Amino acid sequence: MIKTILCLSDTHNRHRSLRDLPQADVLVHCGDFTEYGTEEEVFDFLNWFCDQPYKYKVFTTGNHDVCLYGNNVEGLDENCYFLSNKGVVLDGVHFYGLPFFIEGFEDHHVQAIPSGVDVLVSHQPPLGMLDKACEDGSAYHFGSEGLAWRIHDIRPSYCLFGHVHAGYGVAEKEGIVYVNAALMQDDGRVNEPVLVKYK
């Protein structure tokens, strides 16, 4: 039975600096685990991620993880799942992963997110939810409008994401829990991983 989910995102090669991570049933990484998207960075992350002592481990990719665009990841441990426009059911909980690449975030992938998803793992936030950041002195929302509408239609219990570093935090709206788990901040600060109690 899944009772807790530990959420990470935007670690940008700093994953090995994370110490004393809280216990949880599922470890989720929402992408941007690399900085430059090289194979060497990906292998280093995967070795670390697979070694983490969690019952299940789930990850998707972000815009920095470019060498994985359109590729599969093979040879993972049997309890580790790369979710790129696909899902997996773990102890009765349906997780679905939506990657984000600047050149490949296509609307048909968003529309293909099935109903019945309990935990949506994406890199980009939905528009208007923990997606605000400042650029050139003005605040903007950097989330996806199409993703926001799809979430409204399928109503997962949880939406886990990152991408917008300044949006770190947890919010709830209309019964859906939104988590921006971006750990590395633009000013050098490192946020805490977000531990979610699964209801």
C-alpha positions as CSV (number, residue, x, y, z in Angstrom):
1,M,0.0,0.0,0.0
2,I,1.3,3.4,-1.0
3,K,1.1,5.9,1.9
4,T,3.9,8.4,1.1
5,I,5.6,9.8,-2.0
6,L,8.9,11.7,-1.9
7,C,9.1,14.2,-4.7
8,L,12.3,15.6,-6.3
9,S,12.8,17.7,-9.4
10,D,15.5,20.0,-10.9
11,T,18.4,18.5,-9.1
12,H,20.8,19.4,-12.0
13,N,23.6,17.0,-11.2
14,R,23.4,17.7,-7.5
15,H,21.6,14.5,-6.6
16,R,24.6,13.0,-4.8
17,S,24.6,16.0,-2.4
18,L,21.2,15.0,-1.1
19,R,21.6,13.4,2.3
20,D,19.3,11.7,4.7
21,L,16.3,11.6,2.4
22,P,13.0,10.9,4.2
23,Q,11.6,7.4,4.1
24,A,8.7,7.0,1.6
25,D,7.0,4.2,-0.4
26,V,7.7,5.9,-3.8
27,L,10.6,8.2,-4.9
28,V,9.6,10.4,-7.8
29,H,11.9,12.6,-9.9
30,C,10.1,15.1,-12.2
31,G,13.0,15.8,-14.5
32,D,16.0,18.0,-15.1
33,F,18.3,15.6,-13.2
34,T,21.1,16.7,-15.6
35,E,22.5,20.1,-16.5
36,Y,23.8,19.6,-20.0
37,G,21.8,16.4,-21.0
38,T,24.9,14.2,-21.6
39,E,24.9,10.4,-21.5
40,E,27.5,10.6,-18.7
41,E,25.2,12.7,-16.6
42,V,22.3,10.4,-17.2
43,F,24.2,7.3,-16.2
44,D,25.5,8.9,-13.1
45,F,21.9,9.9,-12.1
46,L,20.5,6.5,-12.9
47,N,23.1,4.7,-10.9
48,W,22.3,6.9,-7.9
49,F,18.6,6.7,-8.4
50,C,18.5,2.9,-8.7
51,D,20.5,2.6,-5.5
52,Q,18.0,4.6,-3.4
53,P,16.3,2.4,-0.8
54,Y,12.7,2.9,-1.8
55,K,10.1,0.3,-2.7
56,Y,9.4,2.0,-6.0
57,K,11.2,4.7,-8.0
58,V,9.6,6.7,-10.8
59,F,11.1,9.4,-13.0
60,T,10.4,11.4,-16.2
61,T,12.6,13.8,-18.1
62,G,12.9,17.6,-18.3
63,N,14.1,20.0,-20.9
64,H,17.7,19.7,-19.7
65,D,17.8,15.9,-20.2
66,V,18.0,16.2,-23.9
67,C,19.9,13.0,-24.8
68,L,16.8,11.0,-23.7
69,Y,14.5,12.8,-26.1
70,G,12.7,10.0,-28.0
71,N,14.7,7.3,-26.3
72,N,13.9,4.4,-24.0
73,V,15.9,3.5,-20.9
74,E,16.6,-0.2,-20.6
75,G,18.2,-2.3,-17.9
76,L,16.7,-0.5,-15.0
77,D,16.0,-2.3,-11.7
78,E,12.6,-4.0,-11.7
79,N,11.3,-1.5,-9.2
80,C,12.5,1.6,-11.2
81,Y,10.2,3.0,-13.9
82,F,11.0,5.6,-16.6
83,L,7.7,7.1,-17.5
84,S,7.8,8.9,-20.9
85,N,4.2,9.3,-22.2
86,K,3.2,6.1,-20.4
87,G,2.1,4.9,-17.0
88,V,2.5,2.2,-14.5
89,V,0.2,0.9,-11.7
90,L,2.0,0.4,-8.4
91,D,0.0,-1.2,-5.5
92,G,-3.2,-0.1,-7.2
93,V,-2.0,3.6,-7.8
94,H,-1.8,4.7,-11.4
95,F,1.3,6.9,-12.1
96,Y,1.7,8.5,-15.5
97,G,4.7,10.4,-16.7
98,L,4.8,13.3,-19.2
99,P,8.3,14.4,-20.2
100,F,9.1,18.0,-21.3
101,F,11.5,18.9,-24.1
102,I,11.4,22.3,-25.6
103,E,11.3,20.8,-29.1
104,G,9.0,17.9,-28.2
105,F,6.3,19.0,-25.8
106,E,3.5,18.4,-28.2
107,D,-0.2,18.8,-27.5
108,H,-1.1,15.3,-28.7
109,H,1.0,13.9,-25.8
110,V,-0.9,16.0,-23.3
111,Q,-4.2,15.0,-24.8
112,A,-3.1,11.3,-24.7
113,I,-2.9,11.4,-20.9
114,P,-5.5,8.8,-20.0
115,S,-8.3,9.1,-17.5
116,G,-7.9,7.1,-14.3
117,V,-4.5,8.6,-13.5
118,D,-4.0,9.0,-9.8
119,V,-0.5,10.6,-9.8
120,L,0.6,12.7,-12.8
121,V,4.3,13.2,-13.0
122,S,5.3,15.9,-15.4
123,H,8.2,18.3,-15.7
124,Q,6.4,21.4,-16.8
125,P,3.6,22.7,-14.4
126,P,0.1,23.4,-15.5
127,L,-0.6,27.0,-16.2
128,G,-1.4,29.0,-13.1
129,M,-0.3,26.4,-10.5
130,L,3.1,27.1,-8.8
131,D,4.5,28.2,-12.2
132,K,5.3,31.9,-11.6
133,A,8.8,33.4,-11.9
134,C,10.3,36.7,-12.6
135,E,12.1,37.6,-15.8
136,D,13.4,41.0,-16.7
137,G,11.7,42.4,-13.7
138,S,8.2,41.1,-14.5
139,A,6.4,38.0,-13.2
140,Y,5.2,35.5,-15.7
141,H,3.4,32.2,-15.6
142,F,5.5,29.5,-17.3
143,G,3.0,26.6,-17.1
144,S,1.2,24.8,-19.9
145,E,-2.4,25.8,-20.7
146,G,-3.1,22.6,-22.5
147,L,-1.9,20.6,-19.5
148,A,-4.1,22.6,-17.1
149,W,-7.1,21.8,-19.2
150,R,-6.2,18.1,-19.4
151,I,-5.8,18.0,-15.6
152,H,-9.2,19.6,-15.3
153,D,-10.7,16.9,-17.5
154,I,-9.1,13.8,-15.9
155,R,-8.7,15.1,-12.3
156,P,-5.8,13.1,-10.9
157,S,-5.4,13.2,-7.2
158,Y,-1.8,14.6,-7.4
159,C,0.2,16.5,-10.0
160,L,4.0,16.4,-9.4
161,F,6.3,18.7,-11.4
162,G,9.2,21.2,-11.3
163,H,10.8,23.3,-14.1
164,V,9.9,26.7,-12.6
165,H,12.4,26.9,-9.8
166,A,10.7,29.9,-8.1
167,G,7.4,28.0,-8.0
168,Y,8.6,25.5,-5.4
169,G,5.8,24.5,-3.0
170,V,2.6,22.7,-2.5
171,A,-1.0,23.9,-3.3
172,E,-4.4,22.3,-3.4
173,K,-7.2,23.3,-5.7
174,E,-10.5,21.6,-6.2
175,G,-9.4,18.5,-4.5
176,I,-6.1,18.1,-6.5
177,V,-2.8,18.4,-4.8
178,Y,-0.1,20.2,-6.8
179,V,3.6,19.9,-5.9
180,N,6.4,21.9,-7.5
181,A,9.5,20.0,-6.2
182,A,12.2,22.0,-7.9
183,L,15.1,21.7,-5.5
184,M,17.9,23.9,-7.0
185,Q,17.1,27.6,-6.9
186,D,18.5,30.2,-9.3
187,D,20.2,32.0,-6.3
188,G,22.0,28.8,-5.3
189,R,19.7,27.8,-2.4
190,V,18.6,24.1,-2.3
191,N,15.0,23.4,-1.2
192,E,14.0,20.3,0.8
193,P,12.5,17.3,-1.1
194,V,8.7,17.3,-0.7
195,L,7.2,14.4,1.2
196,V,3.5,13.9,0.3
197,K,1.1,11.7,2.2
198,Y,-1.0,9.8,-0.3
199,K,-4.7,10.0,0.6
